[in-house]
Amino acid sequence: MRLIFLFFLLPISFSAQTFNDFIVKEANKFSGGTYQWSGSGCPVDLVWKEQKVLEKSPVGSHCSGFTFTILFNAMKEHHLFGDLSLEEIKKFQNHWFGNTTEAAETQCQYALCTYKLGKEVSIEHAKAGDFVQFWRNNKTGHSVIFLSWVKDEKGKITGLKYRSSQKLTNGVGDRIENVGSEPKDINLKRVYIVRLGS
């Protein structure tokens, strides 16, 4: 009985898979809503301790706003903000959006790793619910939630399936993009993956 008693005194911890499952489930609560590259890009108001971190975008959403909304909801649900002040959360958000020099390339990965709220994940270990910042060969980028790799019969990665907000899904939706050497293909050397809570 003593051992059982001590067990229940231990703090509750959530596995990385629990976080990832929550992120996918939360992301699936949103669909469509149009795409608009302006404003916060968030589909809902983001509020922490009765203070508004970001306002809902007046029209539609965009990739960084959507992925940050899902991250924000996951952190709020699992009490991961700790003692972060509103100012620190907004700085974190600026890193996530790539609005700072140091985070311009890796964005979500830089934000979570710098605040010790996540861990960098290699391409071969990516799981549904990881956050990804990728760049195409034409130098355009995208902030997304990883769903799966698309592979050929030899196991080579040929595409990335993700959920985010983009024009081709008229807002939030799932999409597959090619990985390769064409201008509009994803450059696998510029794919940055991070997992919350690892």
C-alpha positions, 0 to 999 in steps of 0.5 A, spaced: 500 500 500 505 504 501 508 504 494 501 505 491 500 511 495 507 514 493 505 513 486 499 517 486 504 523 489 508 523 483 506 529 478 502 527 472 506 527 466 504 527 459 508 523 454 510 526 447 505 522 444 500 525 448 501 532 446 502 529 439 495 526 439 492 532 442 495 537 437 492 533 431 485 532 434 485 540 436 488 541 429 482 537 426 477 542 430 478 547 424 477 547 417 476 551 411 475 559 413 478 562 407 486 564 407 488 571 408 495 573 409 494 579 414 493 580 421 494 575 426 492 569 422 489 566 428 482 563 427 480 564 434 482 569 440 488 567 444 487 569 451 492 567 457 490 569 464 485 574 461 490 577 457 489 577 449 496 575 446 493 575 439 486 577 436 482 573 432 484 575 424 478 579 421 478 574 415 481 567 414 487 565 417 494 563 415 499 558 416 503 561 422 497 564 425 494 557 425 500 553 427 501 558 433 493 557 435 494 549 435 500 550 439 497 555 444 491 551 445 496 545 447 500 549 452 494 552 455 491 545 456 497 542 459 499 548 463 506 549 459 506 556 460 509 556 467 511 563 469 512 566 462 509 573 462 505 576 457 511 579 454 515 573 454 509 569 450 509 575 445 516 574 444 515 567 443 510 568 438 514 573 434 520 567 434 514 562 431 512 567 426 519 568 424 519 575 425 526 575 429 533 575 426 535 569 430 528 565 428 527 567 421 530 560 418 527 555 423 521 559 426 517 554 430 523 549 432 527 555 434 521 558 439 520 551 442 527 549 443 530 556 445 524 556 451 526 549 452 519 547 451 520 542 445 526 538 442 528 538 435 526 532 431 530 528 425 526 527 418 526 520 419 523 520 426 517 525 425 510 523 427 503 526 426 503 532 431 510 535 430 510 542 428 514 543 421 517 549 418 519 548 411 522 552 405 521 550 397 526 551 392 523 557 390 525 560 397 517 560 399 516 557 406 510 554 410 508 553 417 505 546 418 503 540 422 506 534 420 501 528 418 506 523 414 511 522 409 509 520 402 514 515 400 516 511 393 516 503 393 524 504 395 522 508 401 524 514 398 521 521 401 517 524 395 512 528 399 510 531 405 502 530 408 501 536 413 495 540 416 495 548 415 492 554 412 493 555 405 490 558 399 489 551 395 484 548 401 481 555 402 483 556 409 485 550 414 486 543 411 490 537 409 495 537 403 500 534 400 506 537 397 512 534 393 519 533 395 524 534 390 528 539 386 523 542 382 522 550 384 515 549 387 518 542 391 520 542 398 527 542 399 528 537 404 535 540 407 531 546 409 525 542 413 525 544 421 521 539 425 520 540 433 516 536 438 512 539 443 514 537 450 520 532 449 
